[in-house]
Amino acid sequence: MAKKSAIENNKRKRRLVKSYAGRRARLKAVANDKTLSVEEQFEARLKLAELPRNSAPVRVRNRCEVSGRPRGFYRKLKMSRIALRELGSRGLVPGLVKSSW
């Protein structure tokens, strides 16, 4: 189990990313629009830099929903490999069968 503080920090970042997503997208569109003047693009970049750092999606860490583990993460299941194996062994993941040969 990961530290509670790390899990909570990540949740806070996810909320910030969600709340600033529209504003960030608009500013990035203006900043990358080559038809606008250089001054307008630069002004958009400055406004983008004023947004909170934790509102950038790149700062969110993929963590297991069950244990909070940051590594060995399966995106499709939002779960770490260890949690997946445990739940699979108990028969709680539909369609997952532990292999044996």
DSSP file (Angstrom, degrees, kcal/mol; ACC not computed):
  #  RESIDUE AA STRUCTURE BP1 BP2  ACC     N-H-->O    O-->H-N    N-H-->O    O-->H-N    TCO  KAPPA ALPHA  PHI   PSI    X-CA   Y-CA   Z-CA
    1    1 A M              0   0    0      0, 0.0    67,-0.2     0, 0.0     3,-0.1   0.000 360.0 360.0 360.0 131.8    0.0    0.0    0.0
    2    2 A A        -     0   0    0     65,-2.0    67,-0.1     1,-0.1     2,-0.1  -0.303 360.0 -79.0 -75.2 163.3    1.3    3.4   -1.0
    3    3 A K     >  -     0   0    0      1,-0.1     4,-1.8    65,-0.1     3,-0.3  -0.384  35.5-129.9 -62.5 139.7    1.5    6.3    1.5
    4    4 A K  H  > S+     0   0    0      1,-0.2     4,-2.7     2,-0.2     5,-0.2   0.864 107.4  57.4 -59.2 -37.0   -1.8    8.0    2.0
    5    5 A S  H  > S+     0   0    0      1,-0.2     4,-2.5     2,-0.2    -1,-0.2   0.884 105.5  49.6 -64.5 -38.0   -0.3   11.4    1.3
    6    6 A A  H  > S+     0   0    0     -3,-0.3     4,-1.9     2,-0.2    -1,-0.2   0.901 112.5  47.5 -66.9 -40.4    1.0   10.3   -2.1
    7    7 A I  H  X S+     0   0    0     -4,-1.8     4,-2.0     2,-0.2    -2,-0.2   0.921 113.7  47.1 -65.8 -43.8   -2.4    9.0   -3.1
    8    8 A E  H  X S+     0   0    0     -4,-2.7     4,-2.4     2,-0.2    -2,-0.2   0.888 109.6  53.4 -66.3 -40.1   -4.2   12.1   -1.8
    9    9 A N  H  X S+     0   0    0     -4,-2.5     4,-2.2     1,-0.2    -1,-0.2   0.911 109.6  49.2 -59.6 -41.9   -1.6   14.4   -3.7
   10   10 A N  H  X S+     0   0    0     -4,-1.9     4,-2.2     2,-0.2    -1,-0.2   0.890 109.8  50.5 -66.0 -39.5   -2.4   12.5   -6.9
   11   11 A K  H  X S+     0   0    0     -4,-2.0     4,-2.1     2,-0.2    -1,-0.2   0.900 109.6  51.4 -64.2 -40.2   -6.1   12.9   -6.4
   12   12 A R  H  X S+     0   0    0     -4,-2.4     4,-2.2     1,-0.2    -2,-0.2   0.906 109.5  50.1 -62.5 -42.1   -5.7   16.6   -5.8
   13   13 A K  H  X S+     0   0    0     -4,-2.2     4,-2.7     1,-0.2    -2,-0.2   0.905 108.2  52.9 -63.0 -41.7   -3.7   16.9   -9.0
   14   14 A R  H  X S+     0   0    0     -4,-2.2     4,-2.1     1,-0.2    -1,-0.2   0.901 109.3  49.0 -60.7 -41.3   -6.4   15.0  -10.9
   15   15 A R  H  X S+     0   0    0     -4,-2.1     4,-2.2     2,-0.2    -1,-0.2   0.914 112.0  48.5 -64.4 -42.5   -9.0   17.4   -9.7
   16   16 A L  H  X S+     0   0    0     -4,-2.2     4,-2.2     2,-0.2    -2,-0.2   0.912 110.0  51.6 -63.3 -43.1   -6.9   20.4  -10.7
   17   17 A V  H  X S+     0   0    0     -4,-2.7     4,-0.7    37,-0.3    -1,-0.2   0.916 111.4  48.3 -59.9 -43.0   -6.2   19.0  -14.1
   18   18 A K  H  < S+     0   0    0     -4,-2.1     3,-0.5     1,-0.2     4,-0.4   0.899 112.7  47.1 -65.4 -41.3  -10.0   18.5  -14.6
   19   19 A S  H  < S+     0   0    0     -4,-2.2     4,-0.3     1,-0.2    -1,-0.2   0.828 119.7  38.0 -72.9 -30.7  -10.9   22.0  -13.5
   20   20 A Y  H  X S+     0   0    0     -4,-2.2     4,-2.7    -5,-0.2     5,-0.3   0.392  87.1 100.6 -98.9   2.9   -8.2   23.8  -15.6
   21   21 A A  H  X S+     0   0    0     -4,-0.7     4,-2.3    -3,-0.5     5,-0.2   0.905  83.7  44.8 -59.0 -46.4   -8.5   21.5  -18.7
   22   22 A G  H  > S+     0   0    0     -4,-0.4     4,-2.3     2,-0.2    -1,-0.2   0.930 115.8  45.7 -64.8 -46.4  -10.7   23.9  -20.8
   23   23 A R  H  > S+     0   0    0     -4,-0.3     4,-2.4     1,-0.2    -1,-0.2   0.915 114.1  49.3 -63.3 -43.7   -8.7   27.0  -20.0
   24   24 A R  H  X S+     0   0    0     -4,-2.7     4,-2.4     1,-0.2    -1,-0.2   0.900 110.5  50.6 -62.7 -41.9   -5.4   25.2  -20.6
   25   25 A A  H  X S+     0   0    0     -4,-2.3     4,-2.1    -5,-0.3    -2,-0.2   0.911 110.6  48.9 -64.3 -42.8   -6.6   23.9  -24.0
   26   26 A R  H  X S+     0   0    0     -4,-2.3     4,-2.1     2,-0.2    -2,-0.2   0.937 113.0  46.8 -63.1 -45.9   -7.8   27.3  -25.2
   27   27 A L  H  X S+     0   0    0     -4,-2.4     4,-2.7     1,-0.2    -2,-0.2   0.892 112.1  50.3 -64.2 -39.5   -4.4   28.9  -24.2
   28   28 A K  H  X S+     0   0    0     -4,-2.4     4,-1.9     2,-0.2    -1,-0.2   0.878 108.6  52.9 -66.1 -36.5   -2.4   26.2  -25.9
   29   29 A A  H  < S+     0   0    0     -4,-2.1     4,-0.5     2,-0.2    -2,-0.2   0.916 112.8  43.8 -64.6 -42.1   -4.5   26.5  -29.0
   30   30 A V  H >< S+     0   0    0     -4,-2.1     3,-0.9     1,-0.2    -2,-0.2   0.916 113.2  51.6 -67.4 -43.0   -3.8   30.3  -29.1
   31   31 A A  H 3< S+     0   0    0     -4,-2.7    -2,-0.2     1,-0.2    -1,-0.2   0.817 115.3  41.4 -65.4 -30.7   -0.1   29.8  -28.3
   32   32 A N  T 3< S+     0   0    0     -4,-1.9     2,-0.8    -5,-0.2    -1,-0.2   0.423  85.4 111.2 -97.9   1.2    0.4   27.2  -31.1
   33   33 A D    X   -     0   0    0     -3,-0.9     3,-0.9    -4,-0.5     8,-0.1  -0.671  48.6-167.5 -80.5 110.8   -1.7   29.1  -33.7
   34   34 A K  T 3  S+     0   0    0     -2,-0.8    -1,-0.2     1,-0.2     4,-0.1   0.627  80.1  68.7 -75.1 -13.5    0.8   30.2  -36.4
   35   35 A T  T 3  S+     0   0    0      2,-0.1    -1,-0.2    -3,-0.0     2,-0.1   0.735  88.5  79.2 -78.3 -20.8   -1.8   32.6  -38.0
   36   36 A L  S <  S-     0   0    0     -3,-0.9     2,-0.0    -6,-0.2    -6,-0.0  -0.357  94.7 -90.1 -81.3 165.4   -1.7   34.9  -35.0
   37   37 A S     >  -     0   0    0      1,-0.1     4,-2.0    -2,-0.1     5,-0.2  -0.303  32.6-114.1 -72.8 161.2    0.9   37.5  -34.3
   38   38 A V  H  > S+     0   0    0      1,-0.2     4,-2.5     2,-0.2     5,-0.2   0.849 116.0  56.5 -63.7 -35.4    4.0   36.6  -32.2
   39   39 A E  H  > S+     0   0    0      2,-0.2     4,-2.4     1,-0.2    -1,-0.2   0.912 107.3  47.4 -64.8 -42.4    2.9   39.0  -29.5
   40   40 A E  H  > S+     0   0    0      2,-0.2     4,-2.0     1,-0.2    -2,-0.2   0.895 112.9  49.0 -66.0 -39.9   -0.5   37.2  -29.1
   41   41 A Q  H  X S+     0   0    0     -4,-2.0     4,-2.0     2,-0.2    -2,-0.2   0.918 112.1  48.7 -63.4 -43.0    1.2   33.8  -29.0
   42   42 A F  H  X S+     0   0    0     -4,-2.5     4,-2.2     1,-0.2    -2,-0.2   0.893 109.0  52.5 -65.3 -40.7    3.7   35.0  -26.4
   43   43 A E  H  X S+     0   0    0     -4,-2.4     4,-2.2     1,-0.2    -1,-0.2   0.893 108.9  50.4 -62.5 -40.2    0.9   36.5  -24.2
   44   44 A A  H  X S+     0   0    0     -4,-2.0     4,-2.2     1,-0.2    -1,-0.2   0.888 108.9  52.4 -64.5 -38.8   -0.9   33.2  -24.3
   45   45 A R  H  X S+     0   0    0     -4,-2.0     4,-2.0     2,-0.2    -2,-0.2   0.895 108.7  50.2 -63.8 -39.8    2.3   31.4  -23.2
   46   46 A L  H  X S+     0   0    0     -4,-2.2     4,-1.1     2,-0.2    -2,-0.2   0.915 111.4  47.6 -64.5 -42.7    2.7   33.8  -20.3
   47   47 A K  H  X S+     0   0    0     -4,-2.2     4,-0.7     1,-0.2     3,-0.2   0.872 110.3  53.2 -65.4 -36.2   -0.9   33.2  -19.2
   48   48 A L  H >< S+     0   0    0     -4,-2.2     3,-0.7     1,-0.2    -1,-0.2   0.875 106.6  52.4 -64.5 -37.7   -0.3   29.5  -19.6
   49   49 A A  H 3< S+     0   0    0     -4,-2.0    -1,-0.2     1,-0.2    -2,-0.2   0.743 101.7  61.2 -70.9 -23.0    2.8   29.8  -17.3
   50   50 A E  H 3< S+     0   0    0     -4,-1.1    -1,-0.2    -3,-0.2    -2,-0.2   0.694  84.0  97.3 -77.3 -18.8    0.7   31.6  -14.7
   51   51 A L  S << S-     0   0    0     -3,-0.7     5,-0.1    -4,-0.7    -3,-0.0  -0.318  94.8 -84.0 -66.2 154.5   -1.6   28.5  -14.3
   52   52 A P    >   -     0   0    0      0, 0.0     3,-1.6     0, 0.0    -1,-0.1  -0.312  32.8-131.0 -60.0 141.4   -0.8   26.2  -11.3
   53   53 A R  G >  S+     0   0    0      1,-0.3     3,-1.7     2,-0.2     6,-0.2   0.879 105.5  60.0 -61.5 -38.1    1.9   23.7  -12.2
   54   54 A N  G 3  S+     0   0    0      1,-0.3   -37,-0.3     4,-0.1    -1,-0.3   0.485  88.6  74.0 -73.3   0.2   -0.2   20.8  -10.8
   55   55 A S  G <  S+     0   0    0     -3,-1.6    -1,-0.3   -39,-0.1    -2,-0.2   0.456  73.8 100.7 -89.0  -0.3   -2.9   21.6  -13.4
   56   56 A A  S X  S-     0   0    0     -3,-1.7     3,-1.8     1,-0.1     4,-0.2  -0.720  74.2-138.5 -84.2 130.9   -0.8   20.1  -16.1
   57   57 A P  G >  S+     0   0    0      0, 0.0     3,-1.4     0, 0.0    -1,-0.1   0.761  98.0  69.1 -61.4 -24.3   -1.9   16.5  -17.0
   58   58 A V  G 3  S+     0   0    0      1,-0.3    -4,-0.1     3,-0.0    -3,-0.0   0.702  90.9  61.9 -69.2 -17.2    1.7   15.4  -17.3
   59   59 A R  G <  S+     0   0    0     -3,-1.8     2,-0.4    -6,-0.2    -1,-0.3   0.538  80.7  99.3 -86.8  -6.2    2.1   15.8  -13.5
   60   60 A V    <   -     0   0    0     -3,-1.4     2,-0.4    -4,-0.2   -50,-0.1  -0.670  65.7-145.6 -82.9 133.8   -0.5   13.2  -12.7
   61   61 A R        -     0   0    0     -2,-0.4     2,-0.5   -51,-0.0    -2,-0.1  -0.836  16.0-120.8-100.8 133.0    0.9    9.7  -11.9
   62   62 A N        +     0   0    0     -2,-0.4     2,-0.3     8,-0.1    11,-0.1  -0.616  42.1 178.4 -71.5 121.5   -0.9    6.6  -12.9
   63   63 A R        -     0   0    0     -2,-0.5     6,-0.1   -56,-0.1     2,-0.1  -0.937  34.8 -97.7-127.9 150.2   -1.7    4.7   -9.6
   64   64 A C     >  -     0   0    0      5,-2.0     4,-1.0    -2,-0.3    15,-0.2  -0.411  23.6-143.1 -63.2 134.3   -3.5    1.5   -8.8
   65   65 A E  T  4 S+     0   0    0     13,-2.1    -1,-0.1     2,-0.1    14,-0.1   0.772  98.6  43.2 -69.7 -26.1   -7.1    2.1   -7.7
   66   66 A V  T  4 S+     0   0    0     12,-0.2    -1,-0.1     3,-0.1    13,-0.1   0.936 134.2   8.3 -85.7 -52.4   -6.8   -0.8   -5.2
   67   67 A S  T  4 S-     0   0    0      2,-0.1   -65,-2.0   -66,-0.1    -2,-0.1   0.638  88.0-122.4-109.9 -17.7   -3.4   -0.3   -3.6
   68   68 A G     <  +     0   0    0     -4,-1.0    -3,-0.1     1,-0.3   -65,-0.1   0.513  53.5 158.6  85.2   4.4   -2.1    3.0   -4.8
   69   69 A R        -     0   0    0      1,-0.1    -5,-2.0    -6,-0.1    -1,-0.3  -0.429  31.4-157.3 -65.5 130.9    1.0    1.4   -6.3
   70   70 A P        +     0   0    0      0, 0.0     3,-0.3     0, 0.0     2,-0.3   0.648  67.8  63.8 -86.8 -14.4    2.6    3.6   -9.0
   71   71 A R  S    S+     0   0    0      1,-0.2    10,-0.2    -7,-0.0    -7,-0.1  -0.719  91.8  31.0-112.0 161.2    4.5    0.9  -10.9
   72   72 A G  S    S+     0   0    0     -2,-0.3     9,-2.2     1,-0.2     2,-0.4   0.920  82.5 170.4  63.7  43.9    3.4   -2.1  -12.8
   73   73 A F  E     -A   80   0A   0     -3,-0.3     2,-0.7     7,-0.2     7,-0.2  -0.766  30.3-152.9 -98.7 127.8    0.2   -0.3  -13.8
   74   74 A Y  E  >> -A   79   0A   0      5,-3.1     4,-1.6    -2,-0.4     5,-1.3  -0.890   5.8-159.9 -97.2 114.9   -2.2   -1.6  -16.4
   75   75 A R  T  45S+     0   0    0     -2,-0.7    -1,-0.2     1,-0.2     5,-0.0   0.883  87.4  57.2 -62.2 -40.7   -4.0    1.4  -17.9
   76   76 A K  T  45S+     0   0    0      1,-0.2    -1,-0.2     2,-0.1    -2,-0.0   0.856 120.7  28.2 -61.6 -35.4   -7.0   -0.6  -19.2
   77   77 A L  T  45S-     0   0    0     -3,-0.4    -1,-0.2     2,-0.2    -2,-0.2   0.542  96.9-133.3-102.2  -9.9   -7.8   -2.0  -15.7
   78   78 A K  T  <5S+     0   0    0     -4,-1.6   -13,-2.1     1,-0.2     2,-0.3   0.912  70.6 111.9  53.5  46.3   -6.4    1.0  -13.7
   79   79 A M  E   < -A   74   0A   0     -5,-1.3    -5,-3.1   -15,-0.2    -1,-0.2  -0.986  69.7-112.1-147.7 150.6   -4.8   -1.6  -11.5
   80   80 A S  E  >  -A   73   0A   0     -2,-0.3     4,-2.4    -7,-0.2    -7,-0.2  -0.415  34.3-110.9 -81.1 163.4   -1.2   -2.8  -10.7
   81   81 A R  H  > S+     0   0    0     -9,-2.2     4,-2.0   -10,-0.2     5,-0.1   0.852 117.2  51.4 -62.2 -35.7    0.0   -6.2  -11.7
   82   82 A I  H  > S+     0   0    0      2,-0.2     4,-2.2     1,-0.2    -1,-0.2   0.931 111.5  44.8 -70.7 -45.8    0.1   -7.4   -8.1
   83   83 A A  H  > S+     0   0    0      1,-0.2     4,-2.7     2,-0.2     5,-0.3   0.888 112.7  53.6 -64.1 -38.6   -3.5   -6.3   -7.3
   84   84 A L  H  X S+     0   0    0     -4,-2.4     4,-2.4     1,-0.2    -2,-0.2   0.911 109.2  48.0 -62.1 -42.9   -4.6   -7.8  -10.6
   85   85 A R  H  X S+     0   0    0     -4,-2.0     4,-2.3     2,-0.2    -2,-0.2   0.910 112.6  48.8 -65.9 -42.0   -3.0  -11.2   -9.7
   86   86 A E  H  X S+     0   0    0     -4,-2.2     4,-1.5     2,-0.2    -2,-0.2   0.956 115.3  42.5 -62.3 -50.7   -4.6  -11.2   -6.2
   87   87 A L  H  X>S+     0   0    0     -4,-2.7     5,-2.9     1,-0.2     6,-0.5   0.857 113.9  53.2 -65.8 -34.6   -8.1  -10.4   -7.5
   88   88 A G  H ><5S+     0   0    0     -4,-2.4     3,-0.7    -5,-0.3    10,-0.3   0.883 106.2  52.3 -66.5 -38.6   -7.6  -12.8  -10.4
   89   89 A S  H 3<5S+     0   0    0     -4,-2.3    -1,-0.2     1,-0.2    -2,-0.2   0.832 109.7  49.5 -66.6 -31.8   -6.7  -15.6   -8.0
   90   90 A R  H 3<5S-     0   0    0     -4,-1.5    -1,-0.2    -5,-0.2    -2,-0.2   0.571 116.8-116.8 -81.8  -8.7   -9.8  -14.9   -6.0
   91   91 A G  T <<5S+     0   0    0     -3,-0.7    -3,-0.2    -4,-0.5    -2,-0.1   0.758  78.0 125.9  81.2  25.2  -11.9  -15.0   -9.2
   92   92 A L      < +     0   0    0     -5,-2.9    -4,-0.2    -6,-0.1    -5,-0.1   0.527  52.4  76.3 -95.2  -6.8  -13.0  -11.4   -8.9
   93   93 A V  S >  S-     0   0    0     -6,-0.5     3,-1.7     3,-0.2    -1,-0.1  -0.916  85.3-128.0-106.6 113.7  -11.9  -10.2  -12.4
   94   94 A P  T 3  S+     0   0    0      0, 0.0     3,-0.1     0, 0.0    -2,-0.1  -0.336  89.0  11.3 -63.1 134.3  -14.3  -11.5  -15.1
   95   95 A G  T 3  S+     0   0    0      1,-0.2     2,-0.6    -4,-0.1     0, 0.0   0.369  95.7 121.4  84.4  -5.5  -12.6  -13.3  -17.9
   96   96 A L    <   +     0   0    0     -3,-1.7     2,-0.5    -8,-0.0    -1,-0.2  -0.822  36.4 179.9 -97.1 123.0   -9.2  -13.6  -16.2
   97   97 A V        -     0   0    0     -2,-0.6     2,-0.3    -3,-0.1    -8,-0.1  -0.984  30.3-122.7-123.1 128.5   -8.0  -17.2  -15.7
   98   98 A K        -     0   0    0     -2,-0.5     2,-0.1   -10,-0.3   -13,-0.0  -0.528  36.3-122.6 -69.0 127.0   -4.7  -17.9  -14.0
   99   99 A S        +     0   0    0     -2,-0.3     2,-0.3     2,-0.0    -1,-0.1  -0.387  34.4 174.0 -75.1 148.1   -2.6  -19.9  -16.4
  100  100 A S              0   0    0     -2,-0.1     0, 0.0     1,-0.1     0, 0.0  -0.976 360.0 360.0-149.9 142.6   -1.3  -23.3  -15.6
  101  101 A W              0   0    0     -2,-0.3    -1,-0.1     0, 0.0    -2,-0.0   0.322 360.0 360.0-147.3 360.0    0.6  -25.9  -17.7
